[in-house]
């Protein structure tokens, strides 16, 4: 697989996943935007004095983390064979979402001034967003 395909198979699913989070944010009147929350975590970090990073830092972090999940998708796909791609994506997305929840929970717990977000609804939409991510990855792999 070429580098360009890997970049596309990362950018499009992460963007769709984040779009899903934005839709849930709008419909629930809560901030579930992962790039925005990452930006807030960086800006509020006590190790960085007078930080004021723009939203692009949150997006860059989000795409970088998405790349880790994408490689996890590829790695697990090599181990788990003979499973229909969309079923695999659903299962992987669920477990990736649980890993995402653990990651966010750690970031919120370890941070001295985390953004205030209703945790349970955020975590539920996060699992669903990772299922969206995996579904888009699977679809793109079927198309390529």
C-alpha positions in Angstrom: 0.0 0.0 0.0 1.4 3.4 -1.0 2.0 6.2 1.5 -0.7 8.3 -0.3 -3.3 5.6 0.2 -2.4 5.4 3.9 -2.7 9.1 4.3 -6.1 9.1 2.5 -7.3 6.1 4.5 -6.4 8.1 7.7 -7.6 11.6 6.7 -11.1 10.6 5.4 -12.1 8.3 8.3 -10.7 10.7 11.0 -12.6 13.6 9.4 -15.8 11.5 9.2 -15.4 10.4 12.8 -14.9 14.0 13.9 -17.9 15.1 11.8 -20.0 12.6 13.6 -18.7 14.0 16.9 -19.6 17.5 15.8 -23.1 16.4 14.8 -23.6 14.8 18.3 -22.2 17.9 19.9 -24.7 20.1 18.0 -27.7 17.8 18.7 -26.9 17.5 22.4 -25.5 21.0 22.9 -22.3 19.6 24.4 -18.7 19.9 23.2 -17.6 16.4 22.0 -15.1 17.8 19.3 -12.0 15.8 19.9 -9.7 18.3 18.1 -11.1 21.1 20.2 -10.7 19.1 23.4 -7.2 18.2 22.5 -6.4 21.9 21.9 -7.8 22.7 25.3 -5.7 20.0 27.0 -2.6 21.4 25.3 -3.4 25.0 26.1 -4.2 24.3 29.7 -1.1 22.1 30.3 1.0 23.5 33.1 4.2 22.3 31.4 3.6 24.8 28.6 3.6 28.3 29.9 1.5 30.9 28.1 0.4 28.4 25.5 -2.2 29.4 23.0 -2.2 26.8 20.3 -4.8 27.0 17.6 -7.3 24.4 16.7 -4.9 23.1 14.0 -2.8 21.6 16.8 -5.8 19.6 18.0 -6.5 18.4 14.4 -2.8 17.4 13.9 -2.9 15.5 17.2 -6.2 13.9 16.2 -4.8 12.8 12.8 -1.7 11.4 14.5 -3.7 9.4 17.0 -5.9 8.3 14.1 -2.8 7.0 12.3 -2.0 4.8 15.4 -5.6 3.4 15.3 -5.3 2.8 11.6 -2.1 0.8 12.0 -3.8 -1.1 14.8 -6.6 -1.8 12.3 -4.1 -3.2 9.8 -2.2 -5.2 12.4 -5.3 -6.8 13.9 -6.6 -7.5 10.4 -3.5 -9.5 9.7 -4.1 -11.6 12.8 -7.8 -12.0 12.5 -8.5 -13.4 9.0 -11.6 -14.9 7.3 -13.9 -12.3 8.8 -16.1 -10.1 6.5 -14.5 -6.6 6.4 -17.6 -4.7 7.6 -18.1 -7.1 10.6 -14.5 -6.9 11.4 -14.8 -3.0 11.3 -17.7 -3.1 13.7 -15.9 -5.2 16.2 -12.6 -3.4 15.8 -14.4 0.0 16.1 -16.0 -1.0 19.3 -12.7 -2.1 20.9 -10.9 0.9 19.4 -13.6 3.1 21.0 -12.9 1.4 24.4 -9.2 2.1 24.0 -10.1 5.7 23.1 -12.2 6.0 26.2 -9.3 4.7 28.3 -7.0 7.2 26.6 -9.3 10.2 27.2 -10.0 9.1 30.8 -6.3 9.0 31.4 -5.8 12.4 29.8 -8.6 13.9 31.9 -7.3 12.3 35.1 -3.7 13.2 34.6 -4.3 16.7 33.5 -4.3 19.4 36.2 -7.0 21.5 34.5 -9.0 19.3 32.0 -11.9 20.7 30.0 -15.3 20.1 31.5 -17.2 17.6 29.5 -20.0 15.3 30.6 -18.0 12.1 30.8 -20.5 9.3 30.2 -22.2 10.9 27.1 -18.8 11.8 25.7 -17.5 8.2 26.2 -20.6 6.7 24.6 -20.3 8.9 21.5 -16.6 8.2 21.4 -17.2 4.5 21.0 -19.7 5.2 18.3 -17.3 7.6 16.6 -14.6 4.9 16.5 -17.1 2.5 14.9 -17.7 5.2 12.2 -13.9 5.5 11.8 -13.6 1.7 11.3 -16.5 1.5 9.0 -15.1 4.2 6.8 -11.7 2.5 6.8 -13.3 -0.8 5.8 -15.3 0.9 3.1 -12.2 2.5 1.7 -10.2 -0.7 1.8 -13.0 -2.4 -0.2 -12.9 0.4 -2.7 -9.1 0.5 -3.1 
